[in-house]
Amino acid sequence: MNGGIDIGHDASVAAADTVNGGIDLGPHAHAGSLETVNGGIQIEAAAEVAHAASTVNGSLQLAAGSHVGGKLENVNGTIELDHANVDGGIETVSGDVTIGAGSIVHGGLHVDKPHGVWFGTSRKPRIVIASGAQVDGTLQFDRPVDLLVAADAKIGTVVGATAQPYNGK
């Protein structure tokens, strides 16, 4: 419940869950699912999550060659993909999202509006689809965002935002 989880190189677990702590899935490791409430999730190079990876208050970072077979989601915190694949889409409320070069997201991207009593900031999330990245499915924005898309990125239909050119890496 309280504490981080470190899943080592080449290890395999059915699931890893914690409340107050981060989860690190080591290189070439496998997990059925990863879930935390207050902590980030880091998925190292060539690691695989068969189903979902989610956190409420924390970042999600996917290294090169990593793969999530289900949804990648959080409420608060950054989401960063670097040459990684996600099959079940990405969902956030206030997190910045960077889908880096060489990354592929199937199932779209959804930035939901805050529900209920919301204590977060009114800052617009920054969504970056970098050069060579691909997002299949709808990019649905239910709140204002800054959407930056590289000229050679491949994206689905955008609803609720206007894409601006992105020239960064």
N, C-alpha and C positions, 0 to 999 in steps of 0.2 A: 504494500500500500504506500509506504513512504520510503522513497529511495529510487535510484536509477537502476536500470537493467542494462548490462553489457553482454551481448551475445557475440561470442568470439568468432574468429576466422573459421570458415567451413562448418560451423555449428548448425544444428537444425532444431527448431522448437515448433510446437503446434501453435502456441500463442504467447504473447508477452503483454501483460497489462499492469499498469501502476497508476496511482493517483497523483502523488507528488514526486515526480522524478522523470528524467528523460530516458529514452531507449536508444541504444546504439546497436544496430545490426551490422556485424562485422563483414569484411570482404568475403564474398562467396558463400555467405551464410544464407539459410532459408528459414522463413517463418510463415505460419498460416495467417496470422494477423498481428498487428501492433496497435496498442491503444494506451493513451495516457490522458490525464486531465490537465495537470500543470507541469508541463515539461515538453521538451522538443523530441523529435524523432529524427535520427540520422541513419540513413541507409547507405552503407559503404559500397565501394566498387564491386560490381557483379553480384550483389546480394539480391535476393528475391523474396517478395512477400506475395503469397498466393492470393490473398483476399485483400482486405482494406487496411489502411494505415491512417489513424486519426488521433488528433489531439484537440483539446479545447483552447488552452492557452499555451501555445508553443509553436516553434518553427518545425517545418518538414523539409529535410534536405536529402536529395537523391544524387548520389555520385555516379560517375560514368559507368554505364553498363548495368545499372541497377534496374529493377522491374517491380512494379506493383500491379497485381492481377485484378484488383478491384479499385474502389474509390480512394482518393487521397483527399483528406479534408481536415480543416481546422476552423476556428472562429477568429482567433487572434494569433498573429505571428506570420512570419514570412514563409513562403513556399518557394523552393528553388530546385530546379531540375538541371542537371548537367549531363547531356548525352544519356538521358534516362528515359524509360518508357512507363506509362501509366495506362491501363486498359479500361478503368471504370470512371474516368473523368476526375476533375478537380473541383472542390467546393470550398469556399471561404466566405466570411462576412466582412472582416476588416483587414485581412492580411494582404501584403504585397505579394505578387506572384511573378516569378521569373521562369519562363520556359526557355531554357538555354539552348544554344546551338546543338543540333543533332538530337534533340529530345522529341518524343512523339507521345501525344496524349490522345487516346481514343475516348469517346464519351463526352467530349466537350468540356466547358469551363463555366462554372456558375458562381457569381458573386451575389450572395443573398443580402437582403436588407436586414438590419437589426430588428429583432423581435422582442416584445416585452419591455421591461425596464432595461435601458441600455446605458452603461456607464463609460463606454468607449469614446474616443474622440470622433469628431465629425470629419476628420482628414480623409481625403479620397484615397482609396487603395491604388497603388501603381501596378499595372499589369503589363509585363513585357513579354512579347513573343519575339525571340531573337532570330538572327539569320540562320536559315537551315532548319528551324523548328517547325513542327507540324501539330495542329490541333484539329482533330476530326470531330465533327458534331457542332452543336450550337454553342456560341459564346454568349451566355445570358447574363446581363448586368441589371440587377434590380435596385441598384443604388449608383450614384455618380462615381466614376473611376477615371483614372488617366490610363488610356489604352494605347500602348506603343507597339507597333508591329513592323518588323523588318520587311523590306520590299520582297525578299525571296522566301519569306515564311509562308506556309500553307495553312489557312484557317477556314473554318466553316462559317456559317451565317452569324453575323454579329447583331444582337438584339439589345438595345438600351444604352449603347455607347457609340462613339465615333472613333475609328482607328486613326491614330496619328503616326507619321513615319518615325521609324526608329533606326538609327545608324550605329548604335553601340554594339558591343560584343555580347 
